[in-house]
Amino acid sequence: MPPPVTAGALSYPGCMMDGMRAARLIKMVLLLQSRPSMTAAELARELEVSERTITRDAQALSEAGVPVYADRGRAGGYRLIGGYRTRLTGLARTEAEALFLSGVPGALREMGLDDVASAARLKVSAALLPSLRDASQTAAQRFHLDAPGWFQEPQTPELLPPVAEAVWDDRVLRVGYRRGDTVVERELEPYGLVLKAGVWYLAARVRDGGDRGGRGDGGDRGDAAGGGFRVYRIDRFTKVAAGERPEDRFVRDESFELPAFWDERAEQFARALLRAEVVVRLTAAGVRQLPYVVEPVSAREALATVGPPDAAGRVVVTVPVESEDVAFTQLMALGPEAEVVAPDGLRQRFARAARRMSGWYA
C-alpha cells in the first residue's frame, strides 16, 4: 500500500500547482476517499471544473504519489486503490468553526463561509468509517433550517461578508450606519451575528463608549454603561472597514454569551414597542387564538391579567400594543371572538368596521 501523502506533497514543484489548484486537488482526494468511486462528470460537477481538467488533475495526483486509478468504460470512473488514506483530514480553525454552522447552509453562503464548511464536511466524511460516510447525506435528507419568514423575499446585505470576517477575527470595525435620514459613524467591536426571520443583525460594543448622534431608532440600541453592547441591522451599514493594525484587534469579553444577550435584547425591544394598552373581552376561542395574532410578549402579559369569566364565559384582558392602528389590524383577526372595551376611540373604529362588514354580508 502506498504511503499516505500530506498537503506538502501536493505542492511540490513538479506539479506546477498554484494555491487554487492545490486546494482543488486536496478536495478531489477527499471526495475519492469518502466514496467507492466517482465518474469524471461527478467530480467535475463537485469541483466546478471541466471533465478534461479532472483528467489532468488525476494525472497530477498520480505523479504526486496518490494512487488514483481510472476504470475505463461507460460505467467507469476514478477511485483510490484500496486501503489508501490521506493525512489531509485535519480541520483548520475556520473549517472547524464553520462546521458548527453547517445546519444553516444559506447563512454560510451569505457570510462567505460556504467553501470552508464544504471542506470541513469533506474532511470529516473522509475520516469516518466506511459504514458511517453516508451520515451527512442522511442528516441532510431529514433536517433543513429555513430561517426567513413566509411571504417575504430575503435579501443578503452587501456588507455582510466583511462584517462576518471581522466577527470571526475579533477586529474592530469602523462603520457608517444609516439611522433615519442621517448616517452616523461608529467604531465597533463586533461580537456576534444573529439571523432573525431573514434579517441579519450584529451584536457589537461601541469602542469609545459613546453614542454620537443619539440613541437610534431601534437598530442601534443598548446600554453603554452596562458594557456598551448594542444591536445593529446589517442592511443599514453604508460602509464597513476592518482595522488592519495589531491594536485594531480587541480582546473579547469571555463573559459575553450571544444567545443570552439576544434573548434579553429581543425581549426588551419587543416590550419597548408596546406603548399603549387595549382592554378586550374574549371568548374561550379568543383566548386560545390571542397568542397567534399579537406579539408573544404582549400575549403573555395579557393572559396574565385574565379575570373571572362572565355569564357568557367571556373574560376581560388588558393587551399591551404598539399603537391603536396596530391593535386594530391584529385584533381584527379574532373576528367575533373579541370585543374591544377600551379605549373608546378604538371600540368605535371596530363598531364602524362591523357595520360595514354586516352590510356586505347581509
Secondary structure, DSSP 4 states (H G I P E B T S, - for coil): -PPP--GGGGG-GGG---HHHHHHHHHHHHHHHHSS-B-HHHHHHHHTS-HHHHHHHHHHHHHTT--EEEEPSTT-EEEEPTT---STTPPPHHHHHHHTTTT-HHHHHHHT-HHHHHHHHHHHHHHS-GGGTTHHHHHHHH-----SPTT------TTHHHHHHHHHHTB-EEEEEEETTEEEEEEEEEEEEEEETTEEEEEEEETTS--TT-S-SSSSEEEGGGT-EEEEEGGGEEEEEE--SGGGB----TT--HHHHHHHHHHHHHHHH--EEEEEEE-HHHHHHHHHHS-HHHHHHHHTT-----TTS-EEEEEEES-HHHHHHHHGGGGGGEEEEESHHHHHHHHHHHHHHHHHH-
